[in-house]
Amino acid sequence: MRGRNERDELDSHKGSVSSLGVGLTRVLCFLIVFVVGIVIGLVSSSHVDRYFTSQPYSLKLNRASPHPNPMYTNSITKTTTETDDRNCTTTKIVINCIKEDCLSMESFRAPKNLSHGMTDDELFWRASLVPEKAHYPFDRMPKIAFIFLTRGPLPFMPLWDRFFKGQDKRKYSVYVHTNPDFKLDVSNSSAFYNRQIPSQAVMWGTVSLVDAERRLLANALLDFSNERFVLLSESCIPIYNFPTIYKYLVGSIYSYLDSYDDPSRYGRGRYNRRMKPDIRLRDWRKGSQWFEMNRALAIKVISDTKYYNLFKKYCTPDCYPDEHYMATFVHMFHESLNADRTVTYVDWSMGGPHPASFDDKDITESFIRSLRNNGTSCLYNKGTTSVCFLFARKFNPSALKPLLKLSLKVLEY
């Protein structure tokens, strides 16, 4: 009996071991299948990712922009549509970023193309950024930004191109603000090629002139190498060559913005008492709009909101904001940066609301020399100089031909 019972227990034990082995085998097979499935999934996923990353944006962006603009070279493609309320036209700004990193130092410190979709508020904020770090992480050559405020064509462009010809392009830049429906058509060899900024309509005698001036300054400030900024019109000409003007302006410790107290009805008579207490009568100043300023002052001007809004509200036509806003603002807060004079010659001897103009019959060698040196002296840095004007206006288009004839002999360019 005992022997039979022992044999039964042994058989039962063998059955348990056999069942356990079968269970372990099943678990092991399941784990093997599970691991193989994960490996296959990972391999398939990597192939899919590689396929889509090798064809960036082909599913979405090719529909939005089948023919990217080759003038832009960054890393993403973005299409922005802007509507011009003035003429109900729609302009597409297509930024094609393929070959160059949008966040590269090169793109950040000096935008290659002037087209953008920023509002004035966005532009002024962007342009007002000032680095805390004292030294630039690149070889910075100070540039003069020649900023042109014009209704349309630039009749003296051939003279300006001769002025810029052969000069180091690291020392200057050009910006043009025109009526928004005007397209400046020039050859790609011109200094004005592709130099129009996004513009808005301007009306003489209104705050829109100040808007255009600040818009020009802000666009030029986006280039961190621009150190001096000179406002010019379509009737302005340079009366010295480029090396002379560059040395004069880059070497100056002051800006050149006309600002003076005019007690007549054309000065203090335009003051609006509703500007008090922020702007008092004794603060009120007048000056020519054709300024030249350094980078520090330009940033202060485009960063101002409070005093600009006062002029926009209370300096209505008959007040002429372009003659008073900057002159008053700089006098009140940044007088130590300013020489209180302009470097652009204008003849007001005829009286009236507009200066004298010059045509072909006025252009002689002695006339040009008189603009350069009329017997007066002026402040330059800590001393005085007989070179007070670097530019002159107001020239009619007929003056171009005789000016070109005299440019090499008298103007020295």
KAQUI-V211566 format. One line per field, one symbol per residue. phi: phi as a letter, one per 40 degrees, with the letter a starting at -180 (. if undefined). psi: psi as a letter, one per 30 degrees, with the letter a starting at -180 (. if undefined). burial: b if it has 24 or more other ideal C-beta (glycine too) atoms within 12 Angstrom, else e. A space follows every 10 residues. Layout:
# KAQUI-V211566
phi->???
psi->???
burial->???
This chain:
# KAQUI-V211566
phi->.ccccccccc cccccccccc cccccccccc cccccccccc cccccccccc ccccbcgccb ccccacbdcc cbbbbbbbbb bbbcccbfcb bcbbbbbbcb ccccdcccca dcbccabccc cccccccccb ccccbccacc cdbcccbbba cacbcbddcc ccccdgcccc baabbbbbdc cbbcbbcccc cccfbccdbb cbbcgbcccc dcccccdccc ccccccbbbb cbbcbcbcbb ccdccccccc cccbcbbcaa cbccccbccc cbccccccbc dcccbbaccc cbaccdcdcc ccccbdcdcc cccbccdgbf dccbcccccc ccbbcccbcg abbbcacbcc ggcbccbbbc cccbcccccc ccabgbbaca fcbbaccbbb baabbcdccc dccccccccb cga
psi->eeeeeeeeee eeeeeeeeee eeeeeeeeee eeeeeeeeee eeeeeeeeee eeffikgfee ffeeifikjf fkjbflkkkk kkkjfegglk kkjjjjjefk kfgleeeefj kfkfklgkle eeeeeeffkk kekekkgljj jklkjjjkjl ecljfgeeee eeefkfljff fllkkkjakf gkkjjllffk fgkhgkljll kkkkglffee eeeeeeeeee ffjffjekjk kllfgklkgl leeeeeeeef fkfllijkjl jjflffcfff kjffflfejl effklllkfi lklleeeeee effkeeeeee eeefilkfei effeeeeeee eefheffkfh llgjkkjgff llfklklkae ffjleeeeee eejgglllkj bgallfjfkf llljklfffe eeeeefeeee fh.
burial->eeeeeeeeee eeeeeeeeee eeeeeeeeee eeeeeeeeee eeeeeeeeee eeeeeeeeee eeeebeebee ebebeebbbe eeeeeeeeee eebbbbbeee eeeeeeeebb bbbbbbeeeb eebbeebbee eeeeeeeeee ebbbbbbbbb bbebbbbbbb bbbbeebeee bbbbbbbbbb eeebeeeeee bbebbbbbbb ebeeebbbbb bbbbbbbbbb bbbbbbbbbb bbbbbbbbbb bbebbbebbb ebebbbbbbb ebeeeeeeeb bbeebeeebe eebbbbbbbb bbbbbbbbbb bbbbeebbeb bbebbeeebb bbbbbbbbbb bbebeebbbb bbbbbbbeee eeeebebbee ebbeeebbee bbeeeeebeb eeeebebbbb bbbbbebebb ebbbebbeeb beb
